[in-house]
Amino acid sequence: MTTYTKFKEYIWLVNTIYHAKAITFAEMNEQWIKTDMSGGVEMARTTFHRHKCAIEDIFGIYIECDKKNGNKYFIGNEQVLREDSVQNWMLSTLSVGNMVEESQSLHNRILLEHVPSGGEKLQQVIKAMKENRMISLTYRRYGSSENGTRTLAPYCVKLFRQRWYLVGSNDEGLKRTFAFDRMEKVELLDEKFKIDEAFDAADFFSDSYGIVVDDRMAPERIVLRAYGYERYYLRDLPLHRSQRMIDSTDDYCDFELTLRPTSDFKAQLLSRGQWVEVLEPQSLADEIVEWHKKAIDRYKK
């Protein structure tokens, strides 16, 4: 069996068990036999257990058996499939890849969005993270005509809006974010670093909308009012994990969020145009109004 075939089976197993919540081996085989992958042959129990171990090693997803509930299998750490985790991203990406691969006859009717891989630089940074090695980063900031070089401890990487970003820490422990598409060169150094044990990548970005982190800015309670179809978009695709609906009418919905109103968040609100209104705080509402006025002034010129 090829590695590619095995991966398809791993993904099928995780999806089947996850969506079933709890399923016996016999029930699993009933669904397996209906797939093209099975070739009309049931999955052997030994094959299932080998796949189960491989899924744990590769994806960090645990398939467990509840012997008190009729020997039903379930995902032991299913929360990772509901979060912005590596497991969720890998499984979603590979699942879509399988679906598209099995629909080659529709290749000209399935349009995908390009997500840059980060290339060799991403590989180098991840290698440095695994080996706890410092990196020398040559970087060109927007608006600058010259490159700058700095030595950093690579703490984490994040994918946001089809772009990869690095969080690096300097000698003073100051952490900054760098976009991979503005990196000119990444060089691994022999010097080692010890990551701050208190650092948590998810917590680092928890109060931010995207990749802008500004510790000088405190998280605030923000109330947005969405009109028309926009209220459905915000309901189904929350802007932040803290978002919750607090009011709803036939004309609008109000949503409450708690985060830092950073520049990328304000730009996102601005992009919603007339369909999103900031109700609280007034300071943020005033700032968005000023941004809209400046945009109108540009068109007037």
N, C-alpha and C positions, 0 to 999 in steps of 0.2 A: 504494500500500500504506500503510495507517495505521501510526502509531507503535506502537500496541498489537499489531498483527499482526507487525510486525518484532521486537518484544521476544519474542513467543512463539517465533518462529523462532530468535532468538539463544539462548534458553534451551534449546530442543530440540537445537541444534547442540552446545552445550557439554556437555549431559548425554550425548548420543550418543557423542561423542568420548571423554569422560572414562570412561564405563563400558566402552567398547570397548578402552581403553588405546592402541590403534593401529588405524587404519581407513583404507582407501583411499576416494577420492572416489566410485568406483563402488559400493562397499559401503555408503557413507553414503546414496547415492541409492536403494539397494534398500530401506533402512529409511524414508527420507523418503517414498517413493511410497505407503507403507502408512498414512501419517498423513492425517487429515482436512484438515490445513493445505495439503497438496500439491495437492489438487483433482485428483489423478491425473496431475499433470504433474511431470516431473523438475526438480530444482533446477539452474539454469544455473550453470556454473562461475564466470561473472562475478558472479552473485548471491552465491555462496558466498564469494568473495574480498571482496566489499563487507561481508558479514556478519562475516567474520573480522576486518576492520579495525575495524568498529563495536564488536565484542565486546572488542577490545583497548582501545579508547578509553573505553568505558562501564564495563566491569567490571575492566579491568586483567588480563584473562586472555589468555594468549598461545597461539594455535593455530599449531603449527609442523609442517613437513613433513620427514619422514625419507626423503630421496631414495635412500639406500643400502638402505632396507628396503621397496622397492616403492612409493615415493611415498606412504607412510602418514602420516596426520595424527595428531597427539597434542597433549595439553596440555603446553606447555613449562614452566609453573610450577604444576603440579598440587598442590603442597604448600599453596597458598592455599585449595584446596577441602577440605582436611582440617583446617584450623586455624580458630580463632575470628576469622576475618578478615572485612573488609567484603565481599569478593568472595563468600565462602561464605554469609554472611548474606543478601546480596542475591539470590544465585542460588537459595538454598533458599526464601526468601520468595516470590519470583516463580514458582518452579516449583510450589509448593503453590497459589498463586493461580491459575495456569493449570489445574491439575488440578481445583480446585474449580469454576472457571468452566466447564469442559467437562463438569461433572456437575451441572448445574442441576436435573435431575430428582430429585436426591438432596439438595437443599438443606436439607430438614428432617431429614436423617439424618447430616449432617456438622456436628459441633459444634466450634467453634474457641474458642481462648482469647483474651481481650481483652488486647492489648498497647497501652498508651497511647502515642501518637505523640510526646509531648513538646511538641506544638503549636508555637505561634509562638515560644516561648522557645528551643526546640531549634534552630529556624531561625536565630534571632538569634545564638545561641552559635556555630553552625557558620559563619555569616557572619563573625563576629569572629575565629574561628580561621583562616579563609581569608585574611583581610585583616590578621592579626596586630594586632588592635585590642584594647585593654583594655576590660573591661566593668565596669559598676556593678551589683552584685547585691544586691537586697533579698531577705532570706531569713528564714524563721521556723523556728527549731529546735524539735524535739519538746520539750514541756515548758515552752516559753517563751511568754509572752503578748504579747511585743513582737517587732517585726521588727528585724533588724539589717542595715545596709548596709555593704558592703565593696567595694573595688576589686581586681579580679583579672585575671590573664592566663589566658585559657582554654587549657589545654594539651590536653585530650582529653575525649571523652565515651565512656561505656560503658553498654551495656544489660545488666541483670542482674535476673533474676526478674521480668520484665515491667515494670521501672522503668528510666528513664534517669537517669544520674548524670554530673556534671561534675567533672573534676579541675582546680582552679584554683590558681594560684601567686600569692602576695602579694609585696609589695616586698622582703621578706626571703628570698624563694625558697622559703618553706614551702608545700608542696602539700597541699591538703585536698580532700575529696570532698563534693559537694553534690547532693542529690536534686532533680530537676526538679519533682517534685510539691510541694515545699516552697518553691519560688521564688515570690515575690510579684511581682517585676519584674526584667527584664533590660534594661539600657540600654547601647548601644554608645557608647564614648567615642572622641574623636579621637586620644587618646594611643596610640602604637604600643608594641609590646613585641617583643623578640627572644627566641624560644624557645631554651632551653638545648639546645645541639646534642647533649649527652650523654643527653638525655631520650628514653626509649623507652617508649611506652605499654604495650606487652605486658610489658616487663620490670618496669615499675612495679608491676603486679599479679601478677607471676609467682609470688611466694611467698605469695599470699593466696588464700583460698577464694572470696571474692566481691569486695566493694567496700571492705571495711575494710582499710586499710593502716596498720600500726603499726611504725615503724622501731625503736621501743624494744624490740620483741619479735623475737628471733632465730628463724629457721626451725628446726624440730625434726623429727627422725625420729619418725613416729607410726605405730603398728601397730594396726589395727582388726580385730576378728573379727566376721564377719557370719554370722548363723544363718538357717536356713530359706530362704524365697524371697529374703530380703534379699541373700543372697550373689550371686544372679543379677543383682539390680538394680544392685548396686555394680560387678559385673563389666562389665555392659553400659553403665552410665552412671557413669563414674568421677567422684568428687568433686573431683579435681584432676588436672592433667596429669602430675604425678609419680607417680600411683598405679600400683602393680603388684601382682599376686597373688604371694604368697610361700609359701602353703601351702593345701592343699585336702583336705577329707575329705567323707564322705557327710553330715556334720552341719553343717559350717561351712567358711568360707574366710577366710584371713588376708590383709589388704592392707596394704602399706607406702606411706606418703606422706611427703613432706617439704614442710612449709609452716609459716607462722606460725599458732599456734592462737588465732586472733582470736575475738571474741565471736560473729560470724555463723557461724563454723565450729562452735563449741561448740553453738550453737542448732540447727544442722543435725544434729549427733550426737544431741542431746536428742530431736529430732523422730523419730528412728529407734526410740526406746523400747527395748524388751527385745531387739530384733533385732540391735543393734550394741553391741559391748563394746570399750572402749579397753584394749588390752594394754600399750602403751607410749606415752609415759612415764607413770610412776605418778602424777606431779603432775597431769596432765591427767585421768587416770582418777578421782583423788580429787575433782577439781573437778566432774566430771560427776555423780559420786555425790551430792555436796552439792546440786547443782541438782535432781536427782531427789528428794532428801529434802525440799527446800523445796516442791516441787510437791505431794508427798504431804501435807505439813503444811497446805497451803492447802485441800486436799480434806477433811482431818480437821476443820478449823474450820467 
